[in-house]
Amino acid sequence: MDLEIKIEKLVFGGDGLGFSNGKACFVEGALPGETVLASVLTEKRNYCKAELLKILTMSPHRTDPPCPYTGTCGGCQYQHLTYDEEKKWKELQVRESFLQALRVDPAVFVPLEAADRPYGYRNSITLHKTTRNHRIAQRLAFIGRDNKTAVPVDRCLLADPALANIFLQKYFIGEREKNRTFKLAGDGRIVTSESQQAYGVQVGDQSFVTGSLCFFQNNLDVTALAAAKIRSWVEAAAPLRFIDLYCGVGTFSLLCAKEVPEIACFEENPHGIAALKENIRSLGRGEPHEAGFLCVHGQVEKTFPPFIRQQPKPGTVIFMDPPRQGIAGSLADLLAKENVCETLVYLACDLAILLRDLKIILSNERYEIKSVAPFDMFPKTKHIEIAVLLKRV
């Protein structure tokens, strides 16, 4: 069935939202202000998903995608939209999602901080196998819009230009490797997830040691913006202790809290812990314990609860930057039910997961949200980095 739909807004995920006979219709690739002809793909009682067939009235903010793979590659959702409009809609998506899910005070929102470079910002790229035969050299690929098709590309416009050659080469991929990640070091080297390799990066005026098997933010410029905001929150709290959960190599401990008297870092990745200790030593204060750092290796959900119950301390700030899947329900319950800190900061790259976790954390009314700060860490994609400041009531 084909429908003529007037698109009213962009929802989180990138679809245009319009209505037909009172039913919400989500149309991939359609923009607000456009009237489109769309074919219904799936229909539910309250909404339908539709495929864009023809633009009858075009938005003045529509632009030609510069990438030839936008129709098949699943990486970008906003190449057909001007960057100024993309920023506006991302900020609105965060605001509306928080207001609907958590009914927060509208005064808590701060404007989205944008990237200087909407293209060429990624210093890390993950590519996937195109064949299961690990004995032959093969081109690697992105995953397509259907979440299953391999899409080899000759160039990715989101990648730092220094990574250009990785898309053109063939690789022998180990039998146990599902994909391979390529990361750009500060000295121009490219390291891969094939094995652990240490390398250096620079965020603002802070140098870090990280590794090919460690997590590190892939947009260093916007990471510096997020760190500046979080540092302002930490300084305003003037804590006696800063706890960094899912700390990685210590990025936010060193950027936001290295002047706090006591810092406790929790990380499951052993390579991350090793790099963390190197980064602490780089401060010139000796070994981590001499510099006031406690480094705890292990799964956060298992190591943090006994620590905080055995060592409660007034004046504690907890910072969390978990993987995309968010925090475990058990950790969210602990934060909701026990007095573990006065200030909690949650940094997330998935809006839906963040709201899920915050609903639990706020369920016992021990905390209230004081600030919501979005950052465009991933221009031209649907993803938004969001920092949330919570204070104990």
SULNOR-V364227 format. One record per backbone hydrogen bond with DSSP energy under -0.5 kcal/mol. NH is the residue of the N-H (numbers start at 1). CO is the residue of the C=O. E is the energy in kcal/mol with one decimal. If there is no record, write none. Layout:
BEGIN
NH_CO_E, NH_CO_E
END
This chain:
BEGIN
3_38_-3.4, 5_3_-0.6, 5_36_-2.9, 6_19_-0.5, 7_5_-0.6, 7_34_-3.2, 8_17_-3.4, 9_17_-1.4, 11_9_-0.5, 11_15_-2.4, 14_11_-2.5, 16_27_-2.7, 17_9_-3.1, 18_16_-0.5, 18_25_-2.4, 19_6_-0.7, 20_23_-2.4, 23_20_-1.9, 24_46_-1.3, 25_18_-3.2, 26_48_-2.6, 27_16_-3.1, 27_25_-0.6, 28_26_-0.5, 28_50_-1.0, 30_27_-1.5, 33_7_-2.6, 34_31_-1.9, 35_57_-1.1, 36_5_-2.9, 36_34_-0.5, 37_54_-3.2, 38_3_-2.9, 38_36_-0.6, 39_51_-2.7, 40_1_-3.0, 41_49_-3.3, 42_49_-1.5, 44_47_-3.2, 48_24_-1.9, 49_42_-2.6, 50_26_-2.8, 51_39_-3.2, 52_28_-0.5, 53_37_-2.9, 54_37_-1.9, 56_35_-2.5, 56_54_-0.7, 57_35_-2.0, 62_59_-1.4, 63_80_-2.2, 70_67_-1.0, 72_69_-1.6, 73_69_-3.2, 74_143_-1.7, 77_380_-1.6, 78_380_-2.1, 81_78_-1.5, 82_61_-1.9, 86_82_-2.2, 87_83_-2.4, 88_84_-1.7, 89_85_-2.5, 90_86_-2.4, 91_87_-2.2, 92_88_-1.9, 93_89_-2.5, 94_90_-2.0, 95_91_-2.2, 96_92_-3.0, 97_93_-2.1, 98_94_-2.3, 99_95_-2.4, 100_96_-2.4, 101_97_-2.6, 102_98_-2.7, 103_98_-0.8, 103_99_-0.8, 104_98_-0.5, 108_105_-2.2, 109_106_-1.2, 110_372_-2.1, 113_374_-2.2, 114_112_-0.6, 118_116_-0.6, 120_157_-2.3, 121_158_-0.6, 122_158_-3.0, 123_218_-1.7, 125_182_-2.5, 127_180_-2.7, 128_141_-3.8, 129_178_-1.4, 134_132_-1.0, 136_133_-1.0, 138_171_-2.2, 140_169_-0.5, 141_128_-2.3, 142_151_-2.1, 144_149_-3.4, 145_72_-2.4, 147_144_-2.0, 151_142_-3.3, 152_150_-0.5, 159_156_-0.8, 160_122_-2.8, 163_160_-2.8, 164_161_-1.8, 166_163_-1.6, 167_164_-1.1, 168_165_-1.0, 169_165_-0.8, 171_138_-2.4, 173_171_-0.7, 177_174_-1.1, 180_127_-2.8, 182_125_-3.2, 183_191_-3.1, 184_123_-2.8, 185_183_-0.6, 185_189_-3.2, 186_200_-3.5, 188_185_-1.8, 191_183_-2.5, 191_189_-0.5, 193_181_-1.6, 195_192_-1.0, 199_210_-2.0, 201_208_-2.1, 203_206_-2.7, 204_202_-0.5, 206_203_-2.2, 208_201_-2.8, 210_199_-3.0, 210_208_-0.5, 212_197_-1.9, 214_211_-1.8, 223_219_-2.0, 224_220_-1.7, 225_221_-1.2, 226_222_-2.6, 227_223_-2.5, 228_224_-1.9, 229_225_-1.7, 230_226_-2.5, 231_227_-2.8, 232_228_-1.7, 233_229_-1.6, 234_230_-2.5, 235_231_-2.9, 236_232_-1.8, 237_233_-1.6, 238_234_-1.4, 239_234_-0.6, 240_315_-2.4, 241_315_-1.9, 242_262_-2.5, 243_317_-3.2, 244_242_-0.5, 244_264_-3.0, 245_243_-0.7, 245_319_-3.0, 246_266_-1.0, 247_244_-0.6, 247_266_-2.3, 250_247_-2.1, 251_247_-0.7, 254_250_-2.4, 255_251_-1.9, 256_252_-2.0, 257_253_-1.7, 260_257_-2.2, 262_240_-0.8, 263_292_-2.7, 264_242_-2.4, 265_294_-3.5, 266_244_-2.7, 267_296_-2.4, 273_269_-2.0, 274_270_-2.1, 275_271_-2.2, 276_272_-2.7, 277_273_-2.2, 278_274_-1.6, 279_275_-2.5, 280_276_-2.1, 281_277_-2.3, 282_278_-1.6, 283_280_-1.6, 284_281_-2.0, 285_280_-0.6, 290_287_-0.9, 291_287_-1.4, 291_288_-0.6, 292_289_-0.8, 293_288_-2.8, 294_263_-2.7, 296_265_-3.4, 296_294_-0.6, 297_295_-0.6, 298_267_-2.1, 298_296_-0.5, 302_299_-1.6, 303_299_-2.5, 304_300_-2.4, 306_302_-0.5, 307_303_-1.1, 308_304_-2.7, 309_305_-2.0, 310_306_-1.9, 311_307_-2.3, 317_241_-2.7, 318_343_-2.5, 319_243_-3.4, 320_345_-2.6, 321_245_-1.5, 326_323_-2.4, 332_328_-2.2, 333_329_-2.4, 334_330_-1.9, 335_331_-2.4, 336_332_-1.9, 337_333_-2.2, 338_334_-2.4, 340_338_-1.6, 342_316_-1.7, 343_316_-1.5, 344_390_-2.6, 345_318_-2.9, 346_388_-2.2, 347_320_-3.2, 347_345_-0.5, 348_386_-2.4, 354_350_-2.5, 355_351_-2.3, 356_352_-2.0, 357_353_-2.4, 358_354_-2.6, 359_355_-2.1, 360_356_-1.1, 361_357_-2.4, 362_358_-2.6, 363_360_-1.1, 365_362_-1.7, 368_391_-2.1, 370_389_-3.1, 371_389_-1.4, 372_108_-2.4, 373_387_-3.2, 374_110_-0.6, 374_372_-0.5, 375_385_-3.3, 376_113_-2.8, 377_375_-1.9, 379_376_-0.5, 381_378_-1.7, 384_349_-0.6, 385_375_-2.0, 386_348_-3.0, 387_373_-2.9, 388_346_-2.3, 389_371_-2.6, 390_344_-3.1, 390_388_-0.5, 391_368_-2.4, 392_342_-2.7, 393_366_-3.7
END
